[in-house]
Every structure is written in C-alpha cells, then in structure tokens.
Amino acid sequence: MILTAAFLMAYAGFAALCLSMTKHQVETVGRRLVPREQTLAKAGGAAGLGAAFACAVVAEGWRFGSVLWSGLIMLAALALTLLLAYRPRTAARIAAVSAYFAPLLIAAWALVTFIGA
Amino acid sequence: MKGSFRQSMAWLHTWSGLVFGWVLFAMFLTGTASYFRPEITRWMEPETGRPASYAQAAQGAVAYLTKTAPDAESWSITLPDERQATARLFWRPAPTPGEEAPRRRGRGDNRAVLDAATGEPVSPRDTRGGEFFYRVHFQMHYLPVLQGRWVAGLCAMFMLVAILSGVVTHKRIFKDFFTFRPRKAAQRSWLDAHNLTAVLALPFHLMITYTGLVTLMGLYMPWGVTANYKAPETYFEAMFPRAEEVERSGVAAPLANLPGVLETASEQWGGGRPWIVNVSNPGDASAVIEVTRHSGDQLAYAGGTLAFNGVTGQLISATPEPGPAVLTNRVMYGLHMGRFADPILRWVYFLCSLAGCAMVATGLVLWTVKRRAQLPDPDRPHFGFRLVERLNIGTIAGVPAGMAAMLWANRLLPVGMAGRAEWEVHSFFIAWSGMIAWACARPPRRAWVETLSAAAFLVAALPLVSAATTSRNLVSALLTGDWAMVAFDLTLLALGAALAFCALKAGAYRSAPKPRRRTRTEEAPA
C-alpha cells in the first residue's frame, strides 16, 4: 500500500516538474503557466519526490528504501515520458489522480499500522 | 576526432558503443534474466517441487546424509530459500588410508539434490538452469573462464566509457528530460528513445556498470593484493576465514539438532536466513557445524559464518565484522546482484535492466539510422554499413531468440540424452547465429520483421511447449497457487508480445519512407 503511494507520489512529482517546463505546458494542460504557477509546480514536484522517498524508507528502511526509491523514480519517469508522448492529457490527469490518492493511501496505511495493530 | 571536447566525446561514444554494443546487448539481456535465476532454474527443472522452509529442508538433508554418508569427513548443505525448491548436498568421504589429501571436489556420486519439502532425493533433468545466463553474462562461453571474464571486463569498461561520454555528448539532458517524439523523423525519434532509456535510468546504468567491474576487480587489478600479501592464499584466508580443521576423535556422538542450531543462528543475525551449512566430522564428538548467512539478507553481499559445537549445538565462534573497505566492496557487489531485493524491488531491477537493454539496442540502431541519411546511394550502402545493420538485426532479435531456444531445448531434448546440458547451451548460440545468418540472407527491412517475429514466437510459445511436454503449465500453476511459475509464464507472454510489437513497428516503418525524406531536408540546415 505504502509502496504504491511511493510510486504515485514519484509519478505526480515528475509530472509537476514536467509541468514547470514551458515546452510541456500546452500539451498537458492546454495553456502556459504564469511564473508563480511554475514555481509552485517545481516545489510540488520536489515535494512529491521527497514524499516518495519518505514512503520508501518507511516501508523498507534506510538501506533498502533508498535503493527502492531510486528504482521507483526511474520507472515513474519512464512511465510518464512514454505516456506523455502518446496521451499527454491522460498523463496529466493520471498525475492529478495520483496526487489525490497517494496521501489517502498513506493515511490508510498509517491507520492500519498504528491504530489497527 | 578533431574538434571540441564535446565532439571528441561524441566520437568516443559512437565508436565505443558500436564496437562493444553487440556483446553488451547480450550481457545486458542475460544479466537481466539473471535477476530471476532461481525461478529460471525451477522452470528448467520441472521434476522438482515447491519451495519450503529451510528448517524443513535441513531436517530432510540431515536424515538423508546420516543414512547415506554417516562417516563422511564433512557434509555441505545448500539450503533453499523461499525461491528455491531443492536443497543441494555434497559430502566429502573419509579419506581412505594411504590416500593423501582428498580431492577438493567430489565426483557426481558425492552429490544429491533433495526436495525442499519432503527431503526425498529428486533427479532433475541435466540442465544448467538459470546458472547459464548468470555465467555467460560475465564470463562468456566457449572461452576459458578467465579469458571470458577479461572480455566481459573490457566490454563493461567501454560501457562505462560510453555512458560517461554519452552524458557529455547529450547537450540537453534536463531540457529533454521528458521528451519522446515517436512521430517525428526516424533519426529524431530513435535519438529520443536512446536518450530516454539512457537518461531516465542513468543511475541504474552507472551503478550496474561500475559495480559490475567492481565484482571482478580482483582479476582486473590484482596489484593491491600482490603488494600487500606475499602469497595469494594468505589474502584469501584473510578475506574468507575458515574454521580450523579438527581431527576426528573416534568417539561417536549424535549430531546436535540442526533446525535448532539454525534457529540460534537466525537469532544471532536478528532474523537472518541461514544458507550454507557445513558439518565437519558428523557423528563424532569433535563435530563442528558452520552456518553461513544468506547473501541476500543485507545490502552487503556476504553474510558471515557462525561455528557451532556439533554435539551440544553451542555457538563457538563467529567471523569478525568486515572492515570498511571490505564492506564497501560487498555493498557494491550486493547492489549489482540485487539478491537482497524483495519481489517488488526485484521487478524494479528487472525493468531498469530491460531499459538498459533498450538503451544499447536503440544506440545500435541509431548508428545505422544516422548514417543511412548520409549514404551517397541509400540503396547500395557500403560494406561496413551492411555489416553493422545485419549484426544489429541478428543480435537484437537473436539474443532473445537464443535464450528462448535454450528453454525450448530444455523441454524438447530427450531427458536421458548424453551431454544434454551442453546441448541446451549450444542451442542458445545456434539460434543466435541462425538469426545473424537469416539477417544476412534477407533484405534488411524484411529481416527486421521476420527475425523479430520469429523471436516473438519462440518466446511466447514457451508456456505451450512446457504444457505439452511436462506437467508444468499455467493452469496447474494457477490452481496450486505456484505464483512464481504463474508469473514466469505470464512474463514470457508479455515479452513475446513486446517483441511482436517491435516486429509490427518494423513492418509499419517500411511503408512510410516519404515523411522521413521530407524531414531530412527540414533538418539539414540545423
């Protein structure tokens, strides 16, 4: 559960970073972002990757978690780029859905781990 | 090679990538498969059963050895982990009087393979299993082992050169980070695909190439050892300390309860798994049980060994913790092997590694795509171009076809055939060279479609071949919940589908030469 959240976070994070780049804005959201939005997207992207790292470390510990995080973000970036090439709108929508569900998954995981046990 | 730094790096990248590319592709693909070495072995030994706990396997092994070789000088038991279905036993018989120092390796009659669950001996068909892909990945075949490792090291070194020079050559790593334009001109989209698979998985490629070289650094750079140790043996003793050999006392005493000893060992390791058990002087009062930890328990690829009194089961000694240099080396080794990986991480490794194969393959194709545009007469390319093109086709389709052919041979060769395991291996190389021959015999565009289709068929038909020739099939694996074998068959189908997709794309590419020409003139001024 928490690893799924890690992957979704990584995907959403990369999508936000991608959105902060001028060349990908029109194809994904249909318009140019204003500078303030670009800064926000960049910060959001970094936060997404950071959250993915936190999830991986929580799930697997520092050693295995950091290896797993490196792998997961590589695959997330590959998935995003491939999707972007063929279905840019869908890629953006999936990112929004991921950014929405990942915190829910983390919350559910926390509930099960700390209260359920 | 004249010109700016970036230009000379581009030159280096192009040629180091091309010259070593074919071998590197084979090394990458067989290495990728090696992440599933135990599963491949299980698939290739359909006579074996299901994984079971190591404690269960240990019990069976002791029972078997007590019956078969009660007065052996030593027993060695390789316990199964949750991915393996057999325990592998080996024993060294007591030296007969008059025979000096017994041979280090016993003959076939001193070995046994036991079912992990029942402890009954099984005789799987003669095969090298997943071990072949693992071995060929770093020591080639048909070559003496050390020479093969030198070839692999040379290729890996140039892989590292190609990666680093590629990073310098690629002008827009961050600008083009998410860029893939499959509908653009051939050269553009191949370059995008090459950049994509290289840049996005760059941490993996760098790690795997560098740590790959580190795994064999003792061979490539022995001077550290020769400068510090008078004899190589003293170095190995320092690196891999072994317990003192103990003389047989002649007083009979029953062996301590092995599963209990293993449990103590596991507690000592904070829940780690035992892997190799060595019992010297079994059945004697001087018996010693050495338990080596599973190499996939930690990031570092080495577990350490605990020695127990073989009668009382008390812990006698433990190998000291490794120093920082040794630990660094073992962590690199561990990162390369990925044995510590749980199933999710193992799939991540596998997919990143497939991206590496794609990187090498797209790089090889790019060489021809780029040069085709510059040929004086595209219909009659010169010899070098034709050679590269044919080797590309024969290798990119041929290596997966060869790997599949080996699995076909595993199912189709008669079980009792002499030299069976070797012929399985030969079939890998026969199929690969067959694909190269096919690529040479046909016009290139047709050859791409045909060889890729053949490879797709060879891979995707394997679940059917297995179902027709053995009791292993997708349905029974599903019904019995043998998920590793279910995943194996599904992965074969998926890989076959991916190859078929490549064949379709190669077929479609032929019918649209027009836009390619138009964009070439567009791009010319750039």
Chai-1 contact restraints between the chains, C-beta under 6 A:
chainA,res_idxA,chainB,res_idxB,connection_type,confidence,min_distance_angstrom,max_distance_angstrom,comment,restraint_id
A,L3,B,I344,contact,1.0,0.0,6.0,A-B,restraint_1
A,C18,B,F178,contact,1.0,0.0,6.0,A-B,restraint_2
A,R63,B,L299,contact,1.0,0.0,6.0,A-B,restraint_3
A,L68,B,L345,contact,1.0,0.0,6.0,A-B,restraint_4
A,S70,B,P203,contact,1.0,0.0,6.0,A-B,restraint_5
A,G71,B,V348,contact,1.0,0.0,6.0,A-B,restraint_6
A,G71,B,C352,contact,1.0,0.0,6.0,A-B,restraint_7
A,M74,B,L200,contact,1.0,0.0,6.0,A-B,restraint_8
A,M74,B,A201,contact,1.0,0.0,6.0,A-B,restraint_9
A,M74,B,F204,contact,1.0,0.0,6.0,A-B,restraint_10
A,M74,B,C352,contact,1.0,0.0,6.0,A-B,restraint_11
A,L75,B,L351,contact,1.0,0.0,6.0,A-B,restraint_12
A,A77,B,L200,contact,1.0,0.0,6.0,A-B,restraint_13
A,L78,B,L200,contact,1.0,0.0,6.0,A-B,restraint_14
A,T81,B,F178,contact,1.0,0.0,6.0,A-B,restraint_15
A,T81,B,F180,contact,1.0,0.0,6.0,A-B,restraint_16
A,T81,B,L196,contact,1.0,0.0,6.0,A-B,restraint_17
A,L84,B,F178,contact,1.0,0.0,6.0,A-B,restraint_18
A,A85,B,F180,contact,1.0,0.0,6.0,A-B,restraint_19
A,A85,B,P182,contact,1.0,0.0,6.0,A-B,restraint_20
